[in-house]
Amino acid sequence: MDNTAHPTLNKSLGTLQLWGIAVGLVISGEYFGWSYGWASAGTLGFLVTAGFIALMYGTFIFSFTELTTSIPHAGGPFEYSRRAFGPTGGYIAGFATLVEFVFAPPAIALAIGAYLNVQFPGLSPKVAAISAYLVFMTLNIVGVQIAATFELFVTLLAIFELLVFMGVVAPGFSVANFTLGGWSGQDVFSLAAVPGMFAAIPFAIWFFLAIEGVAMAAEEAKDPRRSIPIAYIGGILTLVVLAAGVMLFAGGAGDWTKLANINDPLPQAMKLIVGEQSGWLHMLVWLGLFGLIASFHGIILGYSRQIYALARAGVLPGTLGKIHPRFHTPHRAILAGGVVGMAAIFSDEFVSFGGQTLTANIVTMSVLGAIVMYIVSMASLFKLRRSEPDLVRPFRAPLFPFFPAFALAAALVCLVTMVYYNPLIAGLFVALGVLGYVYFRFTGHRRAAAPGTVLPEAS
């Protein structure tokens, strides 16, 4: 089948829009999810965990950018790993990325529902979450340029709101509040705090999860080999600063234990300073939605391109690889990922799975997919350096091999820790992967007939 006879993705994204996608994909992680790490590690213990994860992401992004600029493909890690390790390697990376990007949106949608519930107590958070899916799937379908411009707009508003939050709670900030019981409930560090710090790893990863999704927009970038490095590096620096500020100011606002197991820690932290009737609080709730919306909307863009790329390569059914003839977006892939996400929101049995909340379990599943993908991607970088030394590399990982080696080792530590502390979630992840691999093995004929992808020439 001649792929040129069908609509293709539009190359319309500039550097600023890609930076907006990089930050927007992640910025909801500054609004919720991370505070669950306080429940097991305490504020100080979680600060150590978050610092380690920030180092992992910094070295990972500098290394991952080499892959993205060398192989600007909508499949991202799927294509890098397929090129390095063949079809099975591609499947592992593609499955892990799909889990990461399909399971992250329902967690964010539930947080959107929780924020709206603060303003409208009679509104069901789940109904609000489903409504968010319907609205932003539609926006993603009508065009990538519109979607990316909207993403940039809400990302800038979300950053502004985080700065406002820090400014409002700063007068009430107390180091004593932040450090009280900060080592897993202990006032002074002891070895008893170490297990909690490891258990908190998934929630520290939530601070940065999905920044690599910019890779899935590479085929729609005007000049991916120049703009993607700027977007990635600028994005990770922006997120590290925001994560540190939010964590410190929220923890120092009052009794941080009241924020450790909720979906809206920032409004609740501000409430400790300004009271329940303050206009600042209501403004934070409304503008805080922009951070959640930025990530939710951006990850829909990411999961749809991953589904589209896997379908185009014959890993998923070909119908999911269709491009809308008018909007030039993968509309069926957008809808398919949305169906899975909405089903996760209403899977009430999942709430008690492993003794954690629904949101915590969804976050853990998404993070597990991300970590597996990071490991395979870094292994692909090392493999391609050996097997394709002449590959055009517009951006080369600095301090090679130390940066990718640290990222790989840190990701392996995270994987072992997550499996140890979340055996049921890990078992479900493996079971889904095995089922998918069985399907993968029986559909080899479809991949053999799938059209290849022509990558843009190096500029």
N, C-alpha and C positions, 0 to 999 in steps of 0.2 A: 504494500500500500504506500502510495506517495504521500509523505507527510506534508509536502509543500502545497498540496491542494486544500489544506485545511487551515483555519485561522491559527495564528501563533500569538505568543505573549508579546505585549508592546514594550519596547525599550524606551522608557520615558522617565526613569528615576535619576535624580541628581544626588550630589553628595549630601546636601542638607537633609533631603528627604530620607536618605539611607541612615544618616545619624538619627533622625527622628524615629525611624523604625527600630534601630538598635536599642535606643534608650526606652522607647515606648513599649517594646516587647517585654521589657523587664520591670518597668517602673512600678507596676502594681506590687512587686515584691517589697517595696519600701512601705507600702500601705498596710499590708496584712501578711499573714503566713509566717513571717520570721519570728514573731513573738512566741509562737509555740515552742521555739528553742529555749526560751527562758524557763519553761516548765521543767525541763530536765537538766539544764546546765546552769541556770541562774544568770544574772546579767554579766558578771565578770567572766564566768566560764564560757558563756556564749560569745563574749567579745573575743576571747582567744580563738574559739572555733571559727568565727566570722573572719578573723584576720588570716587564718590558715586558708580558708576558702577563697578569700580575695586574692591571695598569692597564687592559688591554683588557677583562678580565672584569668588573672593578668598574664601569666605565662602561657596559658592555653590560648587566649585570644591572639597574642602575638604569633603563636605557632599556627593556629587555625587559619589566620589571614593568608598565610602562604598557600594553603590548599585552595581557599576561596578564590584568590586572584589567579592562580594557575589553572583552575578548572571551574570557571564560572557557570555552574549548572544548577538548575532549579532543584535537583535532588540533593544538593549539598553533600552531607556525609555519605549518603547512599552511593553517589557517584565516585567520591574519592576512594571509598573502601572497595567498591567493585573494581575500580581500576587497579588498585593495589593488590587485592586478594581474590579477585574473581567473584563469581555470582554469590557464593555463600557469604563471603565477607560483605558484599553489598547488601545482602538480605539482613544480616545481623545489624548493620548500621541503620538501614532503612526502617526495620522494625522498631529499634530503640528510639529513633528520632520520631517515628509516628506515635509511639506511646507518650513520649515527652510532650509533643505538641497537641495531641488529642485530649490528654488528661489534664493539662494545665488550664484550658479555658473553663471547664465546669467549676473548678475551684475558684477562679476569678469571678465567674458569674454568680456564685453563691455569696462572695464577698460584696458584689454589687447589690445583691438582694439584701444583705445585712445592713449596708449603708443606707439604702432606701427605707428599710424598716425603722431606722432611727427617726426619720422624718414622718413616715406613715406607718405607725404601729399595726394598722389593720391590713397592710399589704404583705402577702406571703412572700418570703425571700425566694422561694422556689419559683413562684409565678413570675417575679421580677427577673429571675435568672433566665427563664425560658424566653421572656420578652426581649431580653438583651441579645440572646442568640438570634432571634428573628430579625431584629433591627440591624445588627452588624453583619450578619451573613448577607443581607440585602445590599448593604453599603459596599461590601467587598465584591459582590457580583457586578455592580454597575461600572466598575473600572478601577484599575490600579492607580492611575494618576489621582483620581478623586480620593481613593482610599488612603494613599500615601500623604496627600496634602492634609486630609483630616487627621491622620496619625500625627503629623508634625505639629499641628495646631493643639491637639489635646495633650501632647507630650510637653510642650512648652507651658501650658496651663498647669499641668501636674507638677512640673518642677517648681513653678512659682508658688504653688500651694504648699509644697513641702518646705520651702523657705519661709513662707508665712507661718506654718506650724512651729518651726524652730524659733522664729522671732517671738511668737505669742507666749510659748511656754518657757522661754529663756529666763524671764524674771523669777519664775518659781523653781528653776532648776537647782537641785541640790546634789552634790557629790555623795553625801551621806545616804540619800534616797537610793541612788544608783548602786552603791556598794553594799547596802544592808542585805545580808543573806545572799550575796552575789555569787558565791561558790556553791551552787546547788543547795542553797539553804544554810550554808555554813558562813560564818562571818570571816573566817580565815581559811585560806586555801589548804585543802588536804587531799590526799590521794583519792578520797571518796568522791571528789568532784569530777575525776577523770572520766568515768563511764558516762556521766551525763553530758559531758562535752562531746564525746563521740556520738552519743545518741542524738544530739542536736544538729548533726551535720546536714540532714536534709533541709532543715529550716534556714540554715546559713546559705545553702545553695540557692534557696528560693530568692535571696537578695539579687542574684545574677542570672537565674535560670532563663534560658531562651535567647540570650543575646546573640548566640550563633545563628539564629533564624534569619539574619541578614543574608546568609549564604543562599537561602531559598529564593531571594529576590534578585540574585545575581544576573539571571537571564533578562531581567527587566531594567537593569541599570544601563545608563547611557555609556558609561566608561567604568566598568567594574574594577578594572585593574588599578585605577587611580583612586576612585572614590571609596571603595570598600575599606582599604586600610585606614583612611581618615575617619570613616564612620565607626569602625570597630574600636580604634584606639581612643578617639574622642568619647565614644560611648562608655567604655569600661572605666575611664577616668571620672566621667560624670557620675556614674553609678556608685563607685567606691566612696566618693565624697558624700553623696546623698545618703547612702546606707549608714555610714558612720554617724552623720548628724542626726538622723532620725532615731537610731538606736540609743544614742547617748541622751538626747533630750527627752525622749519618751520615758526612758528608765529613771531619769532624775526628776520627773514631774511629781512623783508621789509613791504610793505603794505599787511597785511594778508587778507584784504577784497577781493583782487584779486584771492585768493585761495579758497574762501568759497563755490563756486558752480561749481567746475570742477572735472574731473575724474583723473587728474594727478598733484596733488598739489606739490609733491616733486620735479619733474623736473622744475616746474614753480617757486618754492621757490629758487631752486639753481640758476635758470636763473637770479634772482634778485641780486645774489652775483657775479657770474662768467661771466654772459653775454651769449648771444645766441650761440656764436661760440666756446665756451670752450669745450675742450675734456672731462672735468669732466662731463659736462651736457650730452654729448652723451653716456658716460660710464654709467651714472645713468639711462638713458632711457633703455639701453640694459640690464644692470644687474638688474634694477628694475623689469624687466619682470619676473625674477626668483621668486620674492615674490608673484606676481600674479599667476604665474604658480603653485607654491607650494600649494597655497590655492585651486586653481581651480582643480588641479589634486587630492588633498586630499579629497575635498568635493565630487568629483565624486565617490571616494572610499566609502565615508560615505553614500551618498544617495543610492548607489547600494546595500549596505548591509541592509539598512532600507527597501527598496523595496523588497529585497530577503526575509528578515525575515517576513515581513507582508504577502507576498505571501505564504511562507512556513506554516504560521499559518492559512491560509485560509481567511485573510482579503482582500487581493488582488487576482486577478486571478492566479491560480497555475502555469501557464506557465511562469510567471515572477520569480518563485522560482527555476528555473532550473539552474544547475551548468554545465559549459562547461566541457565535458568529458576529454579534453586534458589539459586545463589551470587551471581547478578547480576554476574558478571565475564565479560570477553571471552575465554572459554576457547579458542576456535579460534584467535584471534589469538596467544594465549600459546603454543600448540603450534606454530603456523606459524613464528614467530620462533625458537623453539627448534630446529626442524629445520634452519633455515639456519645457526644458530650451531654446532650439532653437526657439520654438514657441513664448516664452516670449520676446526674443530679437527682433522679427519682429512684435510684436503686437504694432504697432505705435499708436493705439488709447489709449494705456496705458500711453503714454507720458504726455498727459494733464490731466490724471486722478488725481483729487484732486489738480490740479495746480502745481504739482511738475514734475521734470524730470523723465524720464524712470528709470534711475539708482536709484534715490532717492525712487521711489515707489517700485521697486523690493527689495531694501534694507529694506524698512519698512515692506513689506510683510514677508520677511524672518525673520526679528527680531521679528515680532508678533508671528510667529510660535515658535520661540525659547523661548520667555517669557512664553507662555502657557505651553510648555514642562517643563520648569524649575519649574513652580508652581506645576504641577502634579507630577513631580519627587520628590520634597521635601515633598509633602503630602504623597507620597508612602513610603518615608523613615520613617516618623513618624508612618504610619500604619503598616509597616512591623516590626518595633521595638516592637509593641504591639502584632501583630498577629503571628509573627514567632520569638519569643525571642531566640530560639535555632538555628536559621539559622547561619551557619558558616560565620563569618565576619572577614576575614583576615585583613581588615583595618576598623577601627571604626572612625566615624566622631568625631574630637576633639571638646571639649567644648560643647558636646551635652547637652541640645537641643538648645543652643544659636546660634551656627553657622547656622544650617539649618533653624532655626526660622528667623534669620536676612535675609538669602537668600530668604526665602519664602515671608517675608514682603516686601523686596525691589522689588522682582519680581512683586508683586501685585501692588505696586506703579507704576512701569513701565507700567504694563498692563493698568491700569486706565488712565494714562497719554497718552499712545499711542492711545487708543480708542478715547479720548477726542480730540486730535490734528489731528487724521487721521480717521475720521468716515467713509469715503468711503472705504478706504483700510480695515478697521476693518469689515465693512459690507460685503465686498467681501470675507474676510477670513471666516466669520460666514456662509455665503451662501455656500461656498465650503464645509465647515465642515458638514452642514446639508445635502447637497446632498450626501456626502460620507457616512453619517450615515444611510441614507435611504438605500443605496446600502448594507451597513454593516448588517442592520437588515434583509434584504431579502436573505442573503447568509450564514445564520447560519449553514445550513447543510454542507457547505464546511469546516467550521471550526471544526465541530464535527468529520469530517473524516480526518482532517489534522494530520500528525504525530507529536508526541511530540518531544521535544528537550532534549537530555541528556547533562547536564552540566558537566564540568570536576570536578573531585574530588578535595577537598581542599588538598593543599600540606603542 
